[in-house]
Amino acid sequence: MTTKDIPVSWKWDLTHYRQCYDWDCGLSCILMILPDEKRRFFAENFSQVCSEEGFGNSTWTIDLCYVLKRFGVRHKYLTSTIGVNVGYSQHCYYDKILHKDSERVTHRFRSAQDQGIVLEERQITSDALIRHLALNGPAILLTNASLLPCDICKSNKLRLCLPWKTSFKGHYIVVCGYILTLRKFFFRNPAMKDHLCMTSFANLHEARTSYGTDDDVILIYSQEEFAKDQEKSS
């Protein structure tokens, strides 16, 4: 199937949730895709859930998968690196994080299959991401925020949605739609107030495949569509 077989444009309507701290962008993305009742429960019991999950204020993509599993959200985690990339130990952004988190993260990767978490060591193309958005659901992406501008904010003469100026800033967003004719993706940025962002296919690809992201993508499915996709993969 190619992009010619899907709608010219598509957008999932999500309830926006703004992150409260400088570390909870991934969890805020989860809050955006949860149904209302589960979203309320998570928001009202946020500290308890984080404590029980054991990641403190440092979440990796595998941690997000465990939270999604906890709330019964069907998903698939795609990454170019299963486990901890020890090469990041020389990077100032990851140095302290790796020292603190590597044992927990390694254990969670090793236990993922037993916990029913679908994990695949592969990258996703932009075309495949578009097809997923059209047929299955939104996606949570780890990006380099310093490489991801918002066309809407720029056109409105506002600051960029992701204004950090460091060489790498790991930041999760929810990609929720696209417009093929404009070659643009829609996304929700938890660092902003209720606001739908838009960026080019090229910009998103660069931001989500940047060194430091491990090409991490969590594809969100309805239960029915997840079963169909699993059959195709088998």
SULDA-V321118 format. One record per residue. N is the residue number from 1. PSI is psi in whole degrees, -180 to 180 (999 if undefined). OMEGA is omega in whole degrees, -180 to 180 (none if undefined). Layout:
# SULDA-V321118
n	psi	omega
N	PSI	OMEGA
N	PSI	OMEGA
This chain:
# SULDA-V321118
n	psi	omega
1	136	178
2	177	179
3	-13	177
4	-17	-176
5	5	-176
6	167	180
7	150	179
8	-32	177
9	155	-180
10	146	178
11	129	174
12	130	178
13	115	-178
14	152	173
15	116	-176
16	143	177
17	123	-179
18	134	180
19	149	-177
20	-22	-176
21	-175	179
22	6	-176
23	-5	-171
24	25	-179
25	-41	-180
26	-42	178
27	-34	177
28	-34	175
29	-41	177
30	-42	178
31	-31	179
32	-30	-175
33	-8	179
34	148	172
35	161	-169
36	-50	-175
37	-44	180
38	-33	177
39	-45	179
40	-44	-180
41	-47	-179
42	-46	-179
43	-39	-178
44	-22	-178
45	32	-173
46	-51	-178
47	-39	-180
48	-44	180
49	-45	180
50	-40	179
51	-44	-179
52	-32	179
53	-23	171
54	13	-178
55	-3	178
56	-126	179
57	33	179
58	98	-176
59	132	172
60	166	-178
61	-37	179
62	-32	176
63	-40	179
64	-36	178
65	-40	178
66	-37	177
67	-42	177
68	-42	177
69	-42	179
70	-38	-178
71	12	173
72	28	-179
73	121	178
74	132	-177
75	167	176
76	132	-177
77	119	176
78	134	-179
79	153	177
80	-9	-179
81	110	175
82	117	-176
83	-161	-178
84	127	177
85	103	-176
86	-17	178
87	-21	180
88	-8	-177
89	-21	179
90	-3	-178
91	129	-175
92	-31	-179
93	-36	-173
94	-12	-170
95	-60	-178
96	-33	-179
97	-46	-179
98	-43	-179
99	-38	-176
100	-34	-167
101	-13	-168
102	-42	-178
103	-47	180
104	-47	-177
105	-43	178
106	-44	179
107	-41	-178
108	-37	175
109	-46	-178
110	-29	-177
111	-4	-172
112	-49	-178
113	-42	178
114	-26	180
115	1	178
116	19	179
117	125	-179
118	121	-173
119	126	-179
120	134	180
121	85	179
122	162	176
123	163	176
124	138	178
125	164	177
126	-39	178
127	-42	180
128	-36	177
129	-41	178
130	-45	179
131	-41	178
132	-46	-179
133	-40	-177
134	-33	-170
135	-23	-169
136	-51	-176
137	-176	178
138	-178	180
139	141	175
140	125	-176
141	141	169
142	127	-177
143	163	166
144	104	-173
145	-29	-177
146	-11	-179
147	8	-173
148	91	176
149	165	176
150	122	-180
151	-33	-179
152	-45	179
153	-39	179
154	-41	-178
155	-27	178
156	7	178
157	32	175
158	170	176
159	160	177
160	149	179
161	-30	-177
162	87	-167
163	4	-176
164	144	-175
165	6	178
166	163	-178
167	-31	176
168	130	175
169	103	179
170	126	-175
171	131	178
172	141	175
173	165	173
174	115	174
175	125	-169
176	4	179
177	-175	-177
178	164	169
179	109	-175
180	-41	-176
181	-30	179
182	-10	-176
183	52	-178
184	148	170
185	145	168
186	142	175
187	157	175
188	127	-179
189	112	-177
190	-11	177
191	-13	-177
192	164	169
193	179	-176
194	106	-172
195	129	177
196	124	-178
197	163	180
198	139	178
199	164	-176
200	158	175
201	-43	-177
202	-43	-180
203	-43	-180
204	-41	179
205	-44	180
206	-43	-177
207	-38	-175
208	-13	177
209	8	180
210	150	176
211	128	-178
212	-18	-179
213	-20	-174
214	21	180
215	33	-175
216	126	178
217	132	172
218	113	178
219	127	-178
220	136	-177
221	152	161
222	162	-177
223	-41	-178
224	-46	-178
225	-32	177
226	-43	180
227	-41	179
228	-44	-178
229	-37	178
230	-38	178
231	-39	179
232	-35	-176
233	-22	-175
234	999	none
